[in-house]
């Protein structure tokens, strides 16, 4: 028995090759690729006819066959791993409907290589648009909650130690800033993948006088990929988007880690509803942060998929190969799908997390996160250098800790004693000044500098970021409209061509 797709190959595919390569490949790819193969076939057909490379009668026959296949859907195609993969199975069904001669003419001036590269870009385009929407939903949730909690004072941390008072709303605006950059990175990746490989052939174009601009436009791309070898040999757009996904995943993992710690009874800063928690099979008191653990674990998965894709490509020749052009893309599609799900979970977490405002305020008052303001007051009102003020307040904190005092119990006497020991003189601060410095609400309110946590700055950040997000989404909406308009035109013209044969 000979090959079903080539007279060059005199033997049928080995059972192991069928079962371990082509059967899984067909199961994985045919249904997801079918709609894109149909669009590519329609665009290529219209181009061949308009360029005078195919007569109207044959083109009309093919147009009717393609429309029928589109209507019947992928389930109407009997898949045969002996035909290797999606394209040959699609073509076999087309030839059943249109006839061997007409069906066999559609592959003029193209290759599976440029078709596969075009399918990848069309699928990637859809995935990226979906990811941008998912990121925008997380960003919107973060800004909504930031505005709502702009005055909920909490300790800010560095090295997971109390640092300075901030607000929960301020924290969320910081997270939202990173998501804006994630959206922008995906927008850049979308612009770079927005070029059509169709017409590149196997790697060197074709001698037929085809119109690559026309097929590019019918498929919703802004232009063809200018170099045929690059068109079929490169999938770096996927690496770029995978890198953007990995960066986003690292951030969502860090945010999940914050919530993970803050939701412990020991911190008690955040409460989650039971709907986003799990329990224990043995310990009835348990409320486990299952979603947070999932997000952190999946972030590692995203890093692994990026590494896997790059490792797959690095040893390939710079041309079309199965490993470089196909296996490398499996990581991309898996990462895109996983990320979409993770972003939905992240949005849920950001939206449902409830700050325990009384605990936050109590910790900010008592955990010495206000100490920097006390040092600043010594600089402003006691004429000290900041380094001397730093030493004095450090001594104050040490003394308070030794005596079992919280920060809000520091008084003038304690400060003056430390100042005498360090500098040989009292500080001379008033009790009102000390109280103001140790008040976390006032502490936050005075930080009005650009980027600070004061209420007005948080609201300003919310409004600015919302405007930026709207501009970024304008770009994606323009891309969607172009794709939709191209699809409508493609369908209309294919139907018109189908009718031309009657």
C-alpha positions in Angstrom: 0.0 0.0 0.0 1.4 3.4 -1.0 1.1 6.8 0.7 -2.3 8.4 0.3 -0.8 11.8 -0.3 2.3 11.3 -2.4 3.6 9.1 -5.1 7.1 9.9 -4.0 6.5 7.7 -0.9 5.9 4.1 -1.9 5.0 2.8 1.6 2.0 3.6 3.8 2.7 5.4 7.1 3.9 3.1 9.8 1.3 2.3 12.4 3.4 3.9 15.1 3.8 7.1 13.1 0.0 7.2 12.6 -0.9 6.6 16.2 1.7 8.7 17.9 2.0 11.6 15.5 -0.8 12.0 13.1 -3.8 10.7 15.1 -3.1 13.1 18.0 -2.3 15.9 15.6 -5.5 15.6 13.8 -7.5 15.3 17.1 -5.7 18.4 18.4 -5.8 20.6 15.3 -8.4 19.8 12.7 -11.5 21.2 14.4 -9.6 24.3 15.7 -8.0 24.9 12.3 -11.0 24.2 10.1 -12.5 27.7 10.1 -9.1 29.3 9.3 -8.4 26.8 6.5 -11.8 27.6 5.1 -11.0 31.4 5.1 -7.6 30.8 3.6 -9.0 28.6 0.9 -11.7 31.2 0.0 -9.2 34.1 0.0 -6.7 32.1 -2.2 -9.5 31.1 -4.6 -10.7 34.7 -5.0 -7.1 35.8 -5.7 -6.5 33.0 -8.2 -9.7 34.0 -10.1 -9.1 37.7 -10.0 -5.5 37.3 -11.1 -6.6 35.3 -14.1 -5.0 32.1 -12.9 -8.3 30.2 -12.7 -11.3 30.2 -15.1 -14.7 31.3 -13.7 -16.4 27.9 -14.1 -13.7 26.1 -12.1 -13.5 28.9 -9.5 -17.3 28.9 -9.1 -17.3 25.1 -8.6 -14.7 25.5 -5.9 -16.5 28.4 -4.3 -19.7 26.4 -4.0 -17.7 23.5 -2.5 -16.0 25.7 0.0 -19.3 27.2 1.1 -20.8 23.8 1.5 -17.9 22.7 3.6 -18.2 25.8 5.7 -21.9 25.1 6.2 -21.4 21.4 7.1 -18.5 22.1 9.5 -15.5 20.0 10.5 -17.6 17.0 11.7 -18.6 16.2 8.1 -14.9 15.5 7.2 -14.0 11.9 7.8 -10.5 12.1 9.3 -7.9 9.7 8.1 -4.4 9.7 9.7 -3.1 8.1 6.6 -3.5 11.5 5.0 -1.2 12.9 7.6 -2.8 16.0 8.9 -5.5 18.7 8.6 -4.7 20.1 5.2 -4.8 16.8 3.2 -7.9 15.7 5.0 -9.6 19.0 4.2 -8.5 18.8 0.6 -9.7 15.2 0.3 -13.2 16.3 1.3 -13.0 19.3 -1.0 -12.2 17.0 -3.9 -15.1 14.7 -3.1 -17.5 17.7 -3.4 -15.9 19.7 -6.2 -14.4 16.7 -8.2 -10.8 15.6 -8.4 -9.8 18.1 -11.2 -11.3 21.2 -9.7 -10.5 20.3 -6.1 -6.9 19.6 -7.0 -6.4 23.0 -8.7 -6.9 25.1 -5.5 -3.4 24.3 -4.3 -1.8 26.1 -7.2 0.8 28.7 -6.0 0.9 27.8 -2.3 2.2 25.3 0.2 1.2 23.8 3.4 4.0 25.8 4.9 2.6 29.3 4.1 -0.9 28.0 4.9 0.2 26.7 8.3 2.0 29.9 9.1 -1.1 31.9 8.2 -3.3 29.6 10.4 -0.9 30.2 13.3 -1.1 34.0 12.9 -4.9 34.0 12.6 -5.3 31.8 15.6 -2.7 33.8 17.6 -4.5 37.0 16.6 -7.7 35.7 18.1 -5.9 34.5 21.3 -4.2 37.8 21.9 -7.4 39.8 21.4 -9.0 37.5 24.0 -6.1 37.9 26.4 -6.3 41.7 26.1 -10.0 41.6 27.0 -9.3 39.4 30.0 -6.5 41.7 31.2 -8.7 44.7 30.7 -11.4 43.1 32.9 -8.8 42.5 35.7 -7.6 46.1 35.3 -11.2 47.4 35.5 -11.8 45.4 38.7 -8.6 46.7 40.3 -9.5 50.3 39.6 -13.0 49.9 40.8 -11.8 48.5 44.1 -9.0 51.1 44.3 -11.5 53.9 44.1 -13.7 52.2 46.7 -10.8 51.6 49.1 -8.8 54.8 48.5 -9.0 55.7 52.2 -8.5 52.2 53.8 -5.1 52.7 55.5 -2.9 49.7 55.8 0.8 48.9 56.4 3.0 48.9 53.4 5.8 46.3 53.4 9.3 45.9 52.2 11.1 42.6 52.8 7.7 41.6 54.3 8.5 43.9 57.2 6.3 46.9 58.1 7.6 49.9 56.1 5.3 52.9 55.7 1.5 53.3 55.8 -0.3 53.2 52.4 -3.9 52.4 51.5 -5.4 49.3 50.0 -6.6 51.4 47.1 -3.1 52.6 46.5 -1.8 49.1 46.4 -4.4 48.2 43.8 -3.5 51.1 41.6 0.1 49.9 41.7 -1.0 46.4 40.6 -3.2 48.0 37.9 -0.2 49.9 36.5 1.6 46.6 35.8 -1.5 45.3 34.1 -1.6 48.3 31.8 1.9 47.5 30.7 0.9 43.9 30.1 -1.9 45.1 27.8 0.5 47.4 26.0 3.0 44.5 25.5 0.3 42.4 24.0 -0.8 45.2 21.8 2.7 45.5 20.5 2.8 41.7 19.9 -0.5 42.0 18.1 0.9 44.6 15.8 3.9 42.5 15.0 2.0 39.4 14.2 -0.4 41.4 11.9 1.2 40.3 8.6 0.1 37.6 6.3 2.4 34.7 5.2 0.1 33.4 2.5 1.8 33.4 -0.9 5.2 32.7 0.6 4.9 29.1 -0.7 7.2 26.5 0.8 10.0 29.1 1.4 10.7 30.9 -1.9 7.4 32.3 -3.1 6.0 31.3 -6.4 6.5 31.9 -10.1 2.8 32.4 -10.6 1.7 36.1 -10.7 -0.3 36.0 -7.5 -1.5 39.1 -5.5 -0.4 38.7 -1.9 -1.8 42.1 -0.9 -5.3 40.9 -1.9 -5.2 37.6 0.1 -3.7 39.6 3.1 -6.6 42.0 3.0 -9.3 39.3 2.7 -7.9 37.6 5.8 -7.9 40.8 7.8 -4.2 41.5 7.9 -2.7 44.9 7.3 0.0 43.6 4.9 1.8 40.5 3.7 5.0 39.3 5.4 7.6 40.8 3.1 10.1 37.9 3.0 8.9 34.4 2.0 11.5 32.5 4.0 10.9 34.6 7.1 7.2 34.1 6.6 7.4 30.3 6.9 10.5 30.0 9.1 9.8 32.4 11.9 7.4 32.1 14.8 9.0 34.8 16.9 5.7 36.6 17.3 4.7 33.7 19.4 7.8 33.9 21.5 7.2 37.6 22.0 3.7 37.0 23.2 4.8 34.1 25.3 7.3 36.4 26.9 4.6 38.9 27.6 2.4 36.2 29.1 5.3 35.1 31.3 5.9 38.6 32.6 2.2 39.0 33.4 2.2 35.6 35.2 5.1 36.6 37.4 3.1 39.7 38.4 -0.1 37.8 39.1 1.9 35.3 41.1 3.4 38.1 43.3 0.0 39.6 43.9 -1.4 36.2 44.8 1.5 35.8 47.2 0.6 39.1 48.9 -3.0 38.0 49.3 -1.8 34.5 50.4 0.1 36.1 53.3 -2.4 38.8 54.1 -5.3 36.4 54.4 -3.6 34.3 57.1 -4.9 34.7 60.6 -1.4 35.9 61.6 -1.7 38.9 59.3 -5.5 39.1 59.1 -5.5 42.0 56.6 -7.7 40.4 53.9 -10.8 38.3 53.9 -12.0 36.1 51.0 -15.6 34.8 50.7 -16.1 31.1 51.0 -16.8 30.9 47.3 -13.1 31.2 46.4 -11.8 28.9 49.1 -11.5 25.2 49.7 -11.4 23.1 52.9 -9.6 20.1 54.4 -10.6 16.5 54.3 -9.6 16.1 58.0 -9.3 19.5 59.6 -12.8 21.0 59.9 -11.5 24.5 60.7 -9.6 24.9 57.5 -10.4 27.6 54.9 -7.7 27.2 52.3 -6.7 29.8 49.6 -7.0 27.3 46.7 -7.4 29.9 44.0 -4.2 31.8 45.1 -2.2 28.6 45.1 -3.5 27.7 41.6 -2.5 31.2 40.3 1.0 30.8 41.8 1.4 27.4 40.4 0.3 28.3 37.0 2.7 31.2 36.8 5.5 28.6 37.0 3.8 26.7 34.3 3.8 29.8 32.0 7.6 30.2 32.6 8.1 26.5 31.7 6.0 26.9 28.4 8.1 29.9 27.3 11.3 28.0 28.0 10.0 24.9 26.2 9.1 26.9 23.1 12.4 28.6 22.9 14.3 25.4 23.6 12.3 23.7 20.8 13.3 26.4 18.3 16.9 27.1 19.2 18.4 24.1 17.4 16.3 24.3 14.3 17.4 25.6 10.9 16.1 29.0 9.9 13.4 27.6 7.6 10.2 25.6 7.9 10.6 22.5 10.1 8.1 20.4 12.0 9.7 21.2 15.3 10.4 24.8 14.7 7.0 25.6 13.1 4.7 23.2 14.8 5.9 21.8 18.1 7.1 25.3 19.2 3.5 26.6 18.8 2.0 24.0 21.1 3.4 25.8 24.1 2.0 29.1 22.8 -1.6 27.8 22.5 -1.5 26.1 25.8 -0.1 29.2 27.5 -2.7 31.5 25.9 -5.6 29.2 27.0 -4.2 28.8 30.5 -3.6 32.5 30.9 -7.1 33.4 29.8 -8.4 31.1 32.6 -5.9 32.5 35.1 -6.9 36.1 34.4 -10.6 35.2 35.0 -9.5 33.8 38.4 -7.4 36.9 39.1 -10.2 39.2 38.3 -12.4 37.2 40.7 -9.8 37.5 43.5 -9.3 41.2 43.0 -13.0 41.8 42.9 -13.9 39.6 45.9 -11.0 40.4 48.3 -12.3 42.4 51.3 -9.8 44.5 53.3 -10.2 44.1 57.1 -9.9 47.8 57.6 -9.9 47.8 61.4 -7.1 45.3 61.5 -5.2 47.2 58.8 -5.5 50.4 60.8 -4.5 48.8 64.1 -1.4 47.3 62.6 -0.4 50.6 60.9 -0.8 52.4 64.2 1.2 49.9 66.2 3.9 48.3 64.0 6.3 51.3 63.6 5.5 51.9 60.0 5.1 55.6 60.8 8.7 55.9 62.1 9.9 57.6 58.9 7.6 60.5 59.4 9.0 60.9 62.9 12.5 61.1 61.4 11.3 63.7 58.8 9.8 65.8 61.6 13.2 65.9 63.4 14.8 67.1 60.1 12.1 69.8 59.6 11.6 71.0 63.2 14.7 70.0 65.2 17.3 71.0 62.6 18.9 67.6 62.4 20.5 65.9 59.4 18.5 63.0 58.2 21.2 60.6 59.2 21.1 61.9 62.8 17.3 61.8 62.8 17.5 58.2 61.5 19.8 57.2 64.4 17.5 58.9 67.0 14.3 57.3 65.7 16.1 53.9 65.5 17.0 54.3 69.1 13.4 55.3 70.0 12.0 52.2 68.2 14.6 49.9 70.0 13.6 51.4 73.3 9.9 51.0 72.6 10.3 47.4 71.6 12.4 46.6 74.7 9.6 48.0 76.8 6.8 46.2 74.9 5.4 49.4 73.6 3.5 49.8 70.3 4.4 52.7 68.0 1.3 54.8 68.9 2.6 54.9 72.6 5.8 56.7 71.7 5.9 60.1 73.4 8.1 63.3 73.7 10.0 61.9 76.7 11.1 58.8 74.8 12.2 60.8 71.8 14.1 63.4 74.0 15.8 60.6 75.9 17.1 59.0 72.7 18.1 62.4 71.3 20.1 63.2 74.4 21.9 59.9 74.2 22.7 60.3 70.5 23.3 64.1 70.2 23.5 65.4 73.8 20.3 67.5 73.5 16.6 67.1 73.5 14.7 67.1 70.2 12.1 69.7 71.3 9.2 68.3 69.3 5.7 69.1 70.7 3.3 66.4 71.7 1.0 67.4 68.9 3.8 67.0 66.3 4.7 63.6 67.7 1.0 62.5 67.6 0.6 63.7 64.0 3.7 61.9 62.9 2.6 58.6 64.5 -0.9 58.9 62.9 -1.0 56.6 59.9 -4.0 58.5 58.4 -2.2 61.8 58.5 1.0 60.0 57.3 -0.8 58.9 54.1 -2.6 62.2 53.6 0.7 64.2 53.6 2.2 62.1 50.8 0.7 64.1 48.0 3.7 63.9 45.7 3.2 62.3 42.3 3.0 58.6 42.8 2.1 58.9 46.5 -0.8 57.3 48.4 -2.8 60.4 49.3 -6.4 60.2 48.4 -6.3 62.7 45.6 -3.3 60.9 44.0 -5.1 57.5 44.2 -8.2 58.9 42.5 -6.0 60.7 39.9 -4.2 57.4 39.2 -7.6 55.6 38.8 -8.8 58.2 36.3 -5.5 58.4 34.4 -5.2 54.6 34.1 -8.8 54.3 32.9 -8.1 56.8 30.1 -5.0 54.9 29.1 -6.8 51.6 29.1 -9.5 53.0 26.8 -6.9 54.2 24.3 -5.2 50.8 24.3 -8.5 49.1 23.8 -9.3 51.4 20.9 -6.3 49.8 19.1 -7.7 46.3 19.6 -11.2 47.4 18.6 -9.8 48.8 15.3 -8.1 45.4 14.7 -11.4 43.6 15.5 -13.3 45.8 13.1 -10.8 45.2 10.3 -11.0 41.4 10.8 -14.8 41.4 10.9 -15.0 43.7 7.8 -12.6 41.4 5.9 -14.5 38.3 6.9 -17.8 39.8 5.7 -16.2 40.9 2.4 -14.6 37.4 2.0 -18.0 35.7 2.5 -19.8 38.1 0.2 -17.3 37.7 -2.6 -17.1 33.9 -2.3 -20.9 33.7 -2.6 -20.9 36.0 -5.6 -18.2 33.8 -7.2 -20.3 30.7 -6.4 -23.3 32.2 -8.1 -21.3 33.1 -11.2 -21.3 29.5 -12.4 -25.1 29.4 -12.6 
